[in-house]
Amino acid sequence: MIDGTAEEFFSMTISLPKRTACLLLLVVAITAATATSHAQSLASATAAVASAGPNASPGDRPWWRSAQLNGVASSPSAPTEWGPDSNIAWKVDVPGRGHATPCVVGDQIFISTAVEGAEEMRLLSFDRATGAEGWNTLLHSGGFMHIHSKNSHASATPACAGGRVFALHMVDGDASIDGGGEGVYLSAVGLDGEILWQKKAGPFTTKHGYAPSPILYGSTVIVSGDSENAGAFVAAFDQATGEEVWRTGRRDNASFGCGVVATIAGREQLVIPGCDETVSYDPTSGEMLWRVDGPSLSAANTVAFDSQKVYSSGGWPQKNLLAIRADGSGDVTDSHIAWRKTKAVCYVPTMLVQGQRLYTVSDDGVATCYDTESGDTVWVKRLGGGFSASPIMVGDSIYLTDESGKTHVIKAADEFKPVAVNDLADGGFATPVVLDGKIFLRTSHQLYCIAE
């Protein structure tokens, strides 16, 4: 560029031949227009990245955890008492078995399930208002792989965006698509039940099965697979076509933690626990932002988070809960772990953050409330029973569903305040979904709509 003010420049052109001056002015005009266009494009791209995290329509719960990805329901209230014959708007039988939580978008509820006798993996749609089945689509058939007795062949919660429902399943070589072989397969299904595309996301081998849910980010769907053998990965795929956008290798180990994309410490981060580390990635590229050692070799939940910290827990072989400041870079094990706990730690249930309180329930039924700043225990209470579903918050109440089908309702407070214990007399591992004052709860054999 030419130094000096515009007035000096145009004065200079007067002394040049007319044609030369005109050409010079044209070049400067084109350069300025190009610079402006580039600046506008850069601003648009920056804005797109800044808003690339998933946004749910009001009244929907299109992915694992909640619309805000934190387990806090958008509905201000929901029933606190119910039973097999009370406060039940409708219930329907769900064929097969699965721990996947319902995905609710518009007037549809999507359920992933596995019919074990026929060895079929299916995606179902139910009417949100009545529970009537809309469609039942076969995604994979044959060759169920070995899993842990507390896992299922349909534990990943579907995610929905752009008129597509995304489902993940562990498939063996006999049931793979186009000879892809054993691994994790990603399916994109239209809202009418038609399969739009399917592909192998990556290799996967473990004796305990698969669990992580698909993660939506911008125009991509992110899949992770912490496999026992070579090939552990996290990768992003284009939602419209299934084409791979990026892929990053992970430590080879059997772990089942589900990642989450959230704005933490002023930047968007994809955080995944497991394989004896907690790692934050750039969700646009898969590049590592930071990592810490721990909490354990195997994690089976999703990290909790607030505006500045990540809370990561794991339960095998050691039990650890880490509070990690999320503004670091590189290996921050020695500098960014704010506090840790080793007792009553949750392995499968995901933790819940609200304000300056972290609420947890361990797999063996010990509920605990921590101060997020100090790590001090605010209260602890043994509920009893086994827990795999994650706690959710509705208004000022917390709902905790155990494996026998009982849901404990307690107040979110600085002392333990029980409200009710509700029993549907049917076990289950899925987390409740609360929308518009209604609870959608999948049990071992049925899908319930609970409403006053």
Residue, then its C-alpha position, 0 to 999 in steps of 0.5 A: m500500500i502507498d503511505g500517506t493520506a488519501e489527499e496526498f495520494f490523489s494530489m500525486t496522481i495529478s502529475l501523472p499521465k492521464r491513463t497511468a493515473c486512471l489505471l493506478l486509481l483502478v488498482v487501488a479501488i480493486t485492492a480496497a474492495t478486496a480487502t473489505s470483502h476479505a474482512q467481511s468474510l473473516a468476520s462472517a467466518t468468525a461469527a459462524v465459529a462463535s455460534a457453531g455450538p448446537n442450538a436447540s429449538p425451544g421445547d426440544r431435547p435433541w441430544w444427550r444430556s439436555a438442550q444446554l448440554n448440562g443436564v438442566a432442563s429448560s422447563p421450570s417445573a415437572p411432576t414430583e410424584w407419580g406411579p404406575d397408575s398416577n400422573i401417567a399421560w401415556k405409556v408404550d412398549v419399546p421393543g428390544r433393550g437399550h440404555a439410550t435416552p429419548c431424543v425429542v424434536g418437534d412432535q417426534i421422540f426418537i429411541s435407539t434400541a437393540v432386539e437381542g433375539a433377532e440381533e437387530m439394531r433399530l431406530l424408532s419414532f414415537d408421537r410426542a403427544t400420544g406415544a403412537e409409533g410412527w416408524n421403526t427402521l432397521l439399521h444393522s442386523g446380525g452378529f451382536m458383539h460381547i458386552h458388559s452385563k450392565n451395557s446394551h447394544a443401544s446405549a448411545t443417545p441419538a442426536c438430531a439436527g437439520g432434519r437428520v437423526f444420527a445414531l451410533h452402534m458397535v457392529d461386528g464384521d458380519a453385520s458391517i456395511d460394504g465390508g467395512g469390518e468390525g467397528v463403530y458405525l454412524s447412521a443418518v436417518g431422515l425424520d420419515g425413517e429413511i436411511l440417508w447414509q451410513k458409514k464406518a466411523g472407526p475401528f472399535t474392539t472391546k469386551h464391554g461394548y460401546a456407549p458414547s453418543p454422537i456430538l453435534y457441532g456446526s455442520t459436523v457430527i463428532v464420534s469417539g471410539d476408545s478401543e482396546n486395540a490400535g485405532a482409538f480415535v475421535a473424528a468429525f463427519d459432515q452431517a449432510t454427506g458423512e464425509e470425514v472432516w478431521r480425525t485425531g488419534r487417542r490412547d488405545n484403551a477401553s473407555f466409554g466416556c462421552g465428550v461434550v462441546a461447550t464454551i468454557a474459559g472463553r473458548e469452545q472446547l471438545v472435552i473427552p474423559g478416559c484412557d487415564e487422561t482428560v483432553s480438550y480439543d479444538p472442535t473445528s480441527g481436532e487439535m489438542l488444546w490441553r490435557v491432564d492425567g486422570p481421572s482414571l483409566s476408564a470413564a463411562n460418563t460425560v464431564a460436567f462444566d461451568s464457565q471456567k472449569v471442567y469436572s471429570s470423574g472415573g471409576w476404574p481401576q481407581k476412583n477420582l474426581l478432578a476439578i480442572r481449570a480449562d484455560g490452559s495449553g498443553d499438559v497442565t496436570d501440574s498447574h490446572i487441577a484445582w482440587r480432587k476427590t477419591k471417595a463416593v466418585c461416580y463412574v457411569p452417572t454424569m455430574l450436575v453443576q448449578g451455580q457454585r454447587l456440584y451434585t453427584v451420585s455414585d454408582d452405589g447410590v451415594a449422593t454428594c454436593y460439593d462447593t465448586e470453588s473449594g471442593d469442600t463437601v456441602w452434604v452427603k447422603r446414601l440413597g441406596g441402590g445402583f445408579s447408571a442414569s444421570p441426575i437432571m435439574v428441573g427448577d430447584s429440584i434434582y431428579l435421580t433415577d436408579e437401576s430399579g426404576k425408582t426416581h428420587v426427587i430432592k431439592a437443590a439446596d445446601e442441605f439434603k432435602p428429599v421431596a419424593v421417591n417414585d417407583l414405576a416397578d420397571g428397571g432401566f438405565a436411561t436418564p429422564v428427559v423433561l420438556d414443557g412440564k412433562i417427563f419422558l422416561r424410558t424404562s427397561h420395557q416401556l416409554y412413559c410420558i409423566a404429566e400431572 
